[in-house]
Amino acid sequence: MRSKGIESYKALVAQRREQLRIQFPKLLPRDESFVWEIGCGHGHFLTAYAAAHPQEPCIGIDISPERVARAERKQVRAGLRNLHFILADADDFLAALPRGRRASAIFMLFPDPWPKRRHHKNRLVKPEFLAAAAAAAEKGAPLYFRTDYEPYFAEARLLVGGAPAWRLLPQTLLPLEEPTVFQRRAPRHFTLVAARR
C-alpha cells in the first residue's frame, strides 16, 4: 500500500516538472540568464526589481496559487514583459530548468522558517539545495537571504558559509530595498549575501 503512495507521489512530481519544462520556452525564449526569486509572495519585491532592471528577465516562484495570482496581477498592471510569476517549488524548478539557463541572482526573502524542530527538514536552506542552486547559477551570482527569524538566519549562515560553491560576503543590503509584505510585519530582519564561487 505504501509503495503505491510513493509511486503516485513520484508520478505527480514528474507531471509538475514536465509542465514546467513546457513553460520555460515562453519564460526564457533565449539562452539568457535570469533573476530568480524563490517564494515571491505577493510579488512586491520582484515587480519593483523588474521595473528598475527592464533588460533582466525575472522569474518569481511560489507554492501558493493565491500568492502567484496576486503577483501576476501586479505584473500585468505594471506592464512588465521581463517579469514572470509561476506556481512551482524550488526543487521542481531546478529539475525542469533547461540546460544552459543560469540565474544571475537568487533572492530568498522571508522563506518559511519552520520554527518547530521536527519541521526543520522542510527548510529550504540545506546543503542539497545550496548545491543545486549553485549548479544553476552563474559564476559570481549573488544569493540574497533575508529572514525575521534569528535562529533560521544563524543556521542559514552556517550552512551557506560551509557550502563549497558559495562564499559569504560582508554586505547585508539588497540591490533594491523594496519591503515585502512579510518584511513590513517584521520588527527586525537579518540578511546574508553570498556569491557563487
Protein Blocks (a to p, Z undefined) as FASTA:
>chain_A
ZZmmmmmmmmmmmmmmmmmmmmmmmmmmpacdddddehjlnommmmmmmmmmmmbccddd
dfbfklmmmmmmmmmmnopakbccddddfklmmmmpcghiacfbdcdehiafklafklmm
mpmbdfklmmmmmmmpcehiacddddfbfklmmmmmmmmmmpmkbccdfbfcdfbdcddf
klmmpmbdcddddddZZ
